[in-house]
Amino acid sequence: MKRINNFLILTILLTLFAACNKKTEASDLDKLRNSNNTRSYPAVQMDSMQAINSITKQKVQELLDLSTLYVSGNRNTEVDSFIYSQMESYFHKPDSLTFKRMFKELDSMKVKAAKVNDLNVYKEFYKKDTLDYAKFNVEYFDDKNKSLGSFEKNAQYILLSTSKMKKEFKFYFLDFYSKPLKKDSTSVGVTK
């Protein structure tokens, strides 16, 4: 009996000793509290076109999210007016016609969500101006998350410098769901 008691006490002591030596895992909250961006989130190097493409896709998605949220609301509450003002902040010179075209399309299809796919930025040259455009596919979804189709759209944007020293830019849309400029096929000369 004494042997069994000694064996039991020894087993319990070994178990306790092993449990005390076991390293405890830090909680997620402790990991976040003690982390910094240099260790947790490695910097990804992008060239300027990749950065512009990424920013443009993010801005297009945000504007579409706000638009579908606005269309699904009553359009006359304080929240709706806040959403509308947020949408206007994406434009250099907000134009209600741009929103009307977009809202009409979203309303007619009863869109509840939109997802941007395959966005590419490109430049068009018109006379002496360089115009920046984004061509993208947007997929619309209804309230049951069923796809309503994928549509090719264009948006014209501008990057305005805010500081020459820090190389910071502000992103604005000039026109959303715009048609790219067509070259004028009329030749220069006398027309009758």
Rosetta constraint file for C-alpha pairs under 8 A:
AtomPair CA 1 CA 5 HARMONIC 6.28 0.50
AtomPair CA 2 CA 6 HARMONIC 6.14 0.50
AtomPair CA 3 CA 7 HARMONIC 6.05 0.50
AtomPair CA 4 CA 8 HARMONIC 6.04 0.50
AtomPair CA 5 CA 9 HARMONIC 6.09 0.50
AtomPair CA 6 CA 10 HARMONIC 6.03 0.50
AtomPair CA 7 CA 11 HARMONIC 6.11 0.50
AtomPair CA 8 CA 12 HARMONIC 6.15 0.50
AtomPair CA 9 CA 13 HARMONIC 6.09 0.50
AtomPair CA 10 CA 14 HARMONIC 6.12 0.50
AtomPair CA 11 CA 15 HARMONIC 6.13 0.50
AtomPair CA 12 CA 16 HARMONIC 6.15 0.50
AtomPair CA 13 CA 17 HARMONIC 6.00 0.50
AtomPair CA 14 CA 18 HARMONIC 6.06 0.50
AtomPair CA 15 CA 19 HARMONIC 6.12 0.50
AtomPair CA 16 CA 20 HARMONIC 6.15 0.50
AtomPair CA 17 CA 21 HARMONIC 6.31 0.50
AtomPair CA 18 CA 22 HARMONIC 6.23 0.50
AtomPair CA 26 CA 30 HARMONIC 6.00 0.50
AtomPair CA 26 CA 31 HARMONIC 6.45 0.50
AtomPair CA 27 CA 31 HARMONIC 6.30 0.50
AtomPair CA 28 CA 32 HARMONIC 6.21 0.50
AtomPair CA 29 CA 33 HARMONIC 6.06 0.50
AtomPair CA 30 CA 34 HARMONIC 6.09 0.50
AtomPair CA 31 CA 35 HARMONIC 5.94 0.50
AtomPair CA 35 CA 39 HARMONIC 6.89 0.50
AtomPair CA 35 CA 40 HARMONIC 6.34 0.50
AtomPair CA 36 CA 40 HARMONIC 6.05 0.50
AtomPair CA 37 CA 41 HARMONIC 5.18 0.50
AtomPair CA 37 CA 42 HARMONIC 7.35 0.50
AtomPair CA 38 CA 42 HARMONIC 6.14 0.50
AtomPair CA 38 CA 43 HARMONIC 7.54 0.50
AtomPair CA 46 CA 50 HARMONIC 5.78 0.50
AtomPair CA 46 CA 51 HARMONIC 5.96 0.50
AtomPair CA 47 CA 51 HARMONIC 6.26 0.50
AtomPair CA 48 CA 52 HARMONIC 6.09 0.50
AtomPair CA 49 CA 53 HARMONIC 5.98 0.50
AtomPair CA 50 CA 54 HARMONIC 6.05 0.50
AtomPair CA 51 CA 55 HARMONIC 6.08 0.50
AtomPair CA 52 CA 56 HARMONIC 5.91 0.50
AtomPair CA 52 CA 121 HARMONIC 7.76 0.50
AtomPair CA 53 CA 57 HARMONIC 6.13 0.50
AtomPair CA 53 CA 119 HARMONIC 7.19 0.50
AtomPair CA 53 CA 120 HARMONIC 6.44 0.50
AtomPair CA 53 CA 121 HARMONIC 6.02 0.50
AtomPair CA 54 CA 58 HARMONIC 6.24 0.50
AtomPair CA 55 CA 59 HARMONIC 6.15 0.50
AtomPair CA 56 CA 60 HARMONIC 6.05 0.50
AtomPair CA 56 CA 121 HARMONIC 7.96 0.50
AtomPair CA 56 CA 134 HARMONIC 7.43 0.50
AtomPair CA 57 CA 61 HARMONIC 6.10 0.50
AtomPair CA 57 CA 116 HARMONIC 7.15 0.50
AtomPair CA 57 CA 119 HARMONIC 6.26 0.50
AtomPair CA 58 CA 62 HARMONIC 6.12 0.50
AtomPair CA 59 CA 63 HARMONIC 6.11 0.50
AtomPair CA 59 CA 90 HARMONIC 7.88 0.50
AtomPair CA 60 CA 64 HARMONIC 6.17 0.50
AtomPair CA 60 CA 116 HARMONIC 7.36 0.50
AtomPair CA 61 CA 65 HARMONIC 6.07 0.50
AtomPair CA 61 CA 114 HARMONIC 7.74 0.50
AtomPair CA 61 CA 115 HARMONIC 6.71 0.50
AtomPair CA 61 CA 116 HARMONIC 5.93 0.50
AtomPair CA 62 CA 66 HARMONIC 6.21 0.50
AtomPair CA 63 CA 67 HARMONIC 6.06 0.50
AtomPair CA 63 CA 87 HARMONIC 6.25 0.50
AtomPair CA 63 CA 90 HARMONIC 7.41 0.50
AtomPair CA 64 CA 68 HARMONIC 6.13 0.50
AtomPair CA 64 CA 114 HARMONIC 6.37 0.50
AtomPair CA 64 CA 115 HARMONIC 7.97 0.50
AtomPair CA 65 CA 69 HARMONIC 6.16 0.50
AtomPair CA 65 CA 113 HARMONIC 6.79 0.50
AtomPair CA 65 CA 114 HARMONIC 6.68 0.50
AtomPair CA 66 CA 70 HARMONIC 6.04 0.50
AtomPair CA 66 CA 83 HARMONIC 6.46 0.50
AtomPair CA 66 CA 84 HARMONIC 7.98 0.50
AtomPair CA 66 CA 86 HARMONIC 7.89 0.50
AtomPair CA 66 CA 87 HARMONIC 6.68 0.50
AtomPair CA 67 CA 71 HARMONIC 6.08 0.50
AtomPair CA 67 CA 87 HARMONIC 7.42 0.50
AtomPair CA 67 CA 103 HARMONIC 7.33 0.50
AtomPair CA 68 CA 72 HARMONIC 6.11 0.50
AtomPair CA 68 CA 106 HARMONIC 7.15 0.50
AtomPair CA 68 CA 111 HARMONIC 6.68 0.50
AtomPair CA 68 CA 112 HARMONIC 5.67 0.50
AtomPair CA 68 CA 113 HARMONIC 5.97 0.50
AtomPair CA 68 CA 114 HARMONIC 7.38 0.50
AtomPair CA 69 CA 73 HARMONIC 6.48 0.50
AtomPair CA 69 CA 83 HARMONIC 7.94 0.50
AtomPair CA 69 CA 112 HARMONIC 7.40 0.50
AtomPair CA 70 CA 74 HARMONIC 7.83 0.50
AtomPair CA 70 CA 75 HARMONIC 6.54 0.50
AtomPair CA 70 CA 80 HARMONIC 5.92 0.50
AtomPair CA 70 CA 83 HARMONIC 6.38 0.50
AtomPair CA 70 CA 84 HARMONIC 7.04 0.50
AtomPair CA 71 CA 75 HARMONIC 7.14 0.50
AtomPair CA 71 CA 103 HARMONIC 6.61 0.50
AtomPair CA 71 CA 106 HARMONIC 7.25 0.50
AtomPair CA 71 CA 107 HARMONIC 6.86 0.50
AtomPair CA 72 CA 112 HARMONIC 6.77 0.50
AtomPair CA 73 CA 80 HARMONIC 6.74 0.50
AtomPair CA 74 CA 80 HARMONIC 7.21 0.50
AtomPair CA 75 CA 80 HARMONIC 5.19 0.50
AtomPair CA 75 CA 81 HARMONIC 7.10 0.50
AtomPair CA 76 CA 80 HARMONIC 6.18 0.50
AtomPair CA 76 CA 81 HARMONIC 6.90 0.50
AtomPair CA 77 CA 81 HARMONIC 6.34 0.50
AtomPair CA 78 CA 82 HARMONIC 6.16 0.50
AtomPair CA 79 CA 83 HARMONIC 6.20 0.50
AtomPair CA 80 CA 84 HARMONIC 6.10 0.50
AtomPair CA 81 CA 85 HARMONIC 6.16 0.50
AtomPair CA 82 CA 86 HARMONIC 6.19 0.50
AtomPair CA 83 CA 87 HARMONIC 6.26 0.50
AtomPair CA 84 CA 88 HARMONIC 6.28 0.50
AtomPair CA 85 CA 89 HARMONIC 6.35 0.50
AtomPair CA 86 CA 90 HARMONIC 7.12 0.50
AtomPair CA 87 CA 91 HARMONIC 7.54 0.50
AtomPair CA 88 CA 94 HARMONIC 5.37 0.50
AtomPair CA 89 CA 94 HARMONIC 7.60 0.50
AtomPair CA 90 CA 171 HARMONIC 7.50 0.50
AtomPair CA 90 CA 172 HARMONIC 5.34 0.50
AtomPair CA 90 CA 173 HARMONIC 6.08 0.50
AtomPair CA 91 CA 172 HARMONIC 4.88 0.50
AtomPair CA 91 CA 173 HARMONIC 4.62 0.50
AtomPair CA 91 CA 174 HARMONIC 5.98 0.50
AtomPair CA 91 CA 175 HARMONIC 7.80 0.50
AtomPair CA 92 CA 172 HARMONIC 5.18 0.50
AtomPair CA 92 CA 173 HARMONIC 6.09 0.50
AtomPair CA 92 CA 174 HARMONIC 5.93 0.50
AtomPair CA 93 CA 174 HARMONIC 7.05 0.50
AtomPair CA 95 CA 99 HARMONIC 7.11 0.50
AtomPair CA 96 CA 100 HARMONIC 6.14 0.50
AtomPair CA 97 CA 101 HARMONIC 6.27 0.50
AtomPair CA 98 CA 102 HARMONIC 6.43 0.50
AtomPair CA 98 CA 175 HARMONIC 6.91 0.50
AtomPair CA 98 CA 176 HARMONIC 6.43 0.50
AtomPair CA 98 CA 177 HARMONIC 7.76 0.50
AtomPair CA 99 CA 103 HARMONIC 5.83 0.50
AtomPair CA 100 CA 104 HARMONIC 5.88 0.50
AtomPair CA 101 CA 105 HARMONIC 6.39 0.50
AtomPair CA 102 CA 106 HARMONIC 6.23 0.50
AtomPair CA 102 CA 177 HARMONIC 7.34 0.50
AtomPair CA 103 CA 107 HARMONIC 5.84 0.50
AtomPair CA 104 CA 108 HARMONIC 6.00 0.50
AtomPair CA 105 CA 109 HARMONIC 6.41 0.50
AtomPair CA 106 CA 110 HARMONIC 5.90 0.50
AtomPair CA 106 CA 111 HARMONIC 5.19 0.50
AtomPair CA 107 CA 111 HARMONIC 6.57 0.50
AtomPair CA 109 CA 148 HARMONIC 7.60 0.50
AtomPair CA 110 CA 142 HARMONIC 6.33 0.50
AtomPair CA 111 CA 140 HARMONIC 6.04 0.50
AtomPair CA 111 CA 141 HARMONIC 5.69 0.50
AtomPair CA 111 CA 142 HARMONIC 5.01 0.50
AtomPair CA 111 CA 143 HARMONIC 7.29 0.50
AtomPair CA 111 CA 148 HARMONIC 7.87 0.50
AtomPair CA 112 CA 140 HARMONIC 7.58 0.50
AtomPair CA 112 CA 141 HARMONIC 5.90 0.50
AtomPair CA 112 CA 142 HARMONIC 5.02 0.50
AtomPair CA 112 CA 143 HARMONIC 5.40 0.50
AtomPair CA 112 CA 145 HARMONIC 7.94 0.50
AtomPair CA 113 CA 140 HARMONIC 5.96 0.50
AtomPair CA 113 CA 141 HARMONIC 5.09 0.50
AtomPair CA 113 CA 142 HARMONIC 6.66 0.50
AtomPair CA 113 CA 143 HARMONIC 7.76 0.50
AtomPair CA 113 CA 145 HARMONIC 7.67 0.50
AtomPair CA 114 CA 138 HARMONIC 6.49 0.50
AtomPair CA 114 CA 139 HARMONIC 5.54 0.50
AtomPair CA 114 CA 140 HARMONIC 4.53 0.50
AtomPair CA 114 CA 141 HARMONIC 6.01 0.50
AtomPair CA 115 CA 138 HARMONIC 5.56 0.50
AtomPair CA 115 CA 139 HARMONIC 5.19 0.50
AtomPair CA 115 CA 140 HARMONIC 6.62 0.50
AtomPair CA 116 CA 136 HARMONIC 6.82 0.50
AtomPair CA 116 CA 137 HARMONIC 5.93 0.50
AtomPair CA 116 CA 138 HARMONIC 4.56 0.50
AtomPair CA 116 CA 139 HARMONIC 6.48 0.50
AtomPair CA 117 CA 136 HARMONIC 6.25 0.50
AtomPair CA 117 CA 137 HARMONIC 5.06 0.50
AtomPair CA 117 CA 138 HARMONIC 5.90 0.50
AtomPair CA 117 CA 139 HARMONIC 7.40 0.50
AtomPair CA 118 CA 136 HARMONIC 5.52 0.50
AtomPair CA 118 CA 137 HARMONIC 5.92 0.50
AtomPair CA 119 CA 134 HARMONIC 6.58 0.50
AtomPair CA 119 CA 135 HARMONIC 5.67 0.50
AtomPair CA 119 CA 136 HARMONIC 4.16 0.50
AtomPair CA 119 CA 137 HARMONIC 6.76 0.50
AtomPair CA 120 CA 134 HARMONIC 5.59 0.50
AtomPair CA 120 CA 135 HARMONIC 5.35 0.50
AtomPair CA 120 CA 136 HARMONIC 6.33 0.50
AtomPair CA 121 CA 132 HARMONIC 7.20 0.50
AtomPair CA 121 CA 133 HARMONIC 5.67 0.50
AtomPair CA 121 CA 134 HARMONIC 4.26 0.50
AtomPair CA 121 CA 135 HARMONIC 6.24 0.50
AtomPair CA 122 CA 132 HARMONIC 6.04 0.50
AtomPair CA 122 CA 133 HARMONIC 5.39 0.50
AtomPair CA 122 CA 134 HARMONIC 6.24 0.50
AtomPair CA 122 CA 135 HARMONIC 7.73 0.50
AtomPair CA 123 CA 130 HARMONIC 6.42 0.50
AtomPair CA 123 CA 131 HARMONIC 5.48 0.50
AtomPair CA 123 CA 132 HARMONIC 4.66 0.50
AtomPair CA 123 CA 133 HARMONIC 5.96 0.50
AtomPair CA 124 CA 130 HARMONIC 5.79 0.50
AtomPair CA 124 CA 131 HARMONIC 5.10 0.50
AtomPair CA 124 CA 132 HARMONIC 6.55 0.50
AtomPair CA 124 CA 133 HARMONIC 7.48 0.50
AtomPair CA 124 CA 181 HARMONIC 7.92 0.50
AtomPair CA 125 CA 129 HARMONIC 5.79 0.50
AtomPair CA 125 CA 130 HARMONIC 4.67 0.50
AtomPair CA 125 CA 131 HARMONIC 6.15 0.50
AtomPair CA 126 CA 130 HARMONIC 6.36 0.50
AtomPair CA 126 CA 131 HARMONIC 7.29 0.50
AtomPair CA 131 CA 156 HARMONIC 7.38 0.50
AtomPair CA 131 CA 157 HARMONIC 7.95 0.50
AtomPair CA 132 CA 156 HARMONIC 5.80 0.50
AtomPair CA 132 CA 157 HARMONIC 5.70 0.50
AtomPair CA 132 CA 158 HARMONIC 6.52 0.50
AtomPair CA 133 CA 154 HARMONIC 6.74 0.50
AtomPair CA 133 CA 155 HARMONIC 5.58 0.50
AtomPair CA 133 CA 156 HARMONIC 4.38 0.50
AtomPair CA 133 CA 157 HARMONIC 6.06 0.50
AtomPair CA 133 CA 180 HARMONIC 7.70 0.50
AtomPair CA 134 CA 154 HARMONIC 5.57 0.50
AtomPair CA 134 CA 155 HARMONIC 5.18 0.50
AtomPair CA 134 CA 156 HARMONIC 6.31 0.50
AtomPair CA 134 CA 157 HARMONIC 7.53 0.50
AtomPair CA 135 CA 152 HARMONIC 7.23 0.50
AtomPair CA 135 CA 153 HARMONIC 5.90 0.50
AtomPair CA 135 CA 154 HARMONIC 4.57 0.50
AtomPair CA 135 CA 155 HARMONIC 6.65 0.50
AtomPair CA 136 CA 152 HARMONIC 5.76 0.50
AtomPair CA 136 CA 153 HARMONIC 5.45 0.50
AtomPair CA 136 CA 154 HARMONIC 6.30 0.50
AtomPair CA 137 CA 150 HARMONIC 6.26 0.50
AtomPair CA 137 CA 151 HARMONIC 5.34 0.50
AtomPair CA 137 CA 152 HARMONIC 4.41 0.50
AtomPair CA 137 CA 153 HARMONIC 6.03 0.50
AtomPair CA 138 CA 150 HARMONIC 5.48 0.50
AtomPair CA 138 CA 151 HARMONIC 5.35 0.50
AtomPair CA 138 CA 152 HARMONIC 6.44 0.50
AtomPair CA 138 CA 153 HARMONIC 7.09 0.50
AtomPair CA 139 CA 147 HARMONIC 6.94 0.50
AtomPair CA 139 CA 148 HARMONIC 7.16 0.50
AtomPair CA 139 CA 149 HARMONIC 5.64 0.50
AtomPair CA 139 CA 150 HARMONIC 4.15 0.50
AtomPair CA 139 CA 151 HARMONIC 6.36 0.50
AtomPair CA 140 CA 147 HARMONIC 5.86 0.50
AtomPair CA 140 CA 148 HARMONIC 5.24 0.50
AtomPair CA 140 CA 149 HARMONIC 5.86 0.50
AtomPair CA 140 CA 150 HARMONIC 6.48 0.50
AtomPair CA 141 CA 145 HARMONIC 5.18 0.50
AtomPair CA 141 CA 146 HARMONIC 5.27 0.50
AtomPair CA 141 CA 147 HARMONIC 4.47 0.50
AtomPair CA 141 CA 148 HARMONIC 5.32 0.50
AtomPair CA 141 CA 149 HARMONIC 7.68 0.50
AtomPair CA 142 CA 146 HARMONIC 5.50 0.50
AtomPair CA 142 CA 147 HARMONIC 6.62 0.50
AtomPair CA 142 CA 148 HARMONIC 6.61 0.50
AtomPair CA 153 CA 177 HARMONIC 5.50 0.50
AtomPair CA 153 CA 178 HARMONIC 7.36 0.50
AtomPair CA 154 CA 176 HARMONIC 6.70 0.50
AtomPair CA 154 CA 177 HARMONIC 5.01 0.50
AtomPair CA 154 CA 178 HARMONIC 5.33 0.50
AtomPair CA 154 CA 179 HARMONIC 6.34 0.50
AtomPair CA 154 CA 180 HARMONIC 7.06 0.50
AtomPair CA 155 CA 173 HARMONIC 7.09 0.50
AtomPair CA 155 CA 174 HARMONIC 7.70 0.50
AtomPair CA 155 CA 175 HARMONIC 5.70 0.50
AtomPair CA 155 CA 176 HARMONIC 4.41 0.50
AtomPair CA 155 CA 177 HARMONIC 5.28 0.50
AtomPair CA 155 CA 178 HARMONIC 5.45 0.50
AtomPair CA 155 CA 179 HARMONIC 7.90 0.50
AtomPair CA 156 CA 173 HARMONIC 5.86 0.50
AtomPair CA 156 CA 174 HARMONIC 5.38 0.50
AtomPair CA 156 CA 175 HARMONIC 5.05 0.50
AtomPair CA 156 CA 176 HARMONIC 6.32 0.50
AtomPair CA 156 CA 178 HARMONIC 6.86 0.50
AtomPair CA 157 CA 171 HARMONIC 7.24 0.50
AtomPair CA 157 CA 172 HARMONIC 5.62 0.50
AtomPair CA 157 CA 173 HARMONIC 4.11 0.50
AtomPair CA 157 CA 174 HARMONIC 5.12 0.50
AtomPair CA 157 CA 175 HARMONIC 6.92 0.50
AtomPair CA 158 CA 171 HARMONIC 6.08 0.50
AtomPair CA 158 CA 172 HARMONIC 5.41 0.50
AtomPair CA 158 CA 173 HARMONIC 6.20 0.50
AtomPair CA 158 CA 174 HARMONIC 6.71 0.50
AtomPair CA 159 CA 169 HARMONIC 5.86 0.50
AtomPair CA 159 CA 170 HARMONIC 5.57 0.50
AtomPair CA 159 CA 171 HARMONIC 4.85 0.50
AtomPair CA 159 CA 172 HARMONIC 6.47 0.50
AtomPair CA 160 CA 169 HARMONIC 5.29 0.50
AtomPair CA 160 CA 170 HARMONIC 5.14 0.50
AtomPair CA 160 CA 171 HARMONIC 6.63 0.50
AtomPair CA 160 CA 172 HARMONIC 7.88 0.50
AtomPair CA 161 CA 167 HARMONIC 7.10 0.50
AtomPair CA 161 CA 168 HARMONIC 5.94 0.50
AtomPair CA 161 CA 169 HARMONIC 4.39 0.50
AtomPair CA 161 CA 170 HARMONIC 6.36 0.50
AtomPair CA 162 CA 167 HARMONIC 7.62 0.50
AtomPair CA 162 CA 168 HARMONIC 5.59 0.50
AtomPair CA 162 CA 169 HARMONIC 5.39 0.50
AtomPair CA 162 CA 170 HARMONIC 6.61 0.50
AtomPair CA 163 CA 167 HARMONIC 5.85 0.50
AtomPair CA 163 CA 168 HARMONIC 5.60 0.50
AtomPair CA 163 CA 169 HARMONIC 7.44 0.50
AtomPair CA 164 CA 168 HARMONIC 7.27 0.50
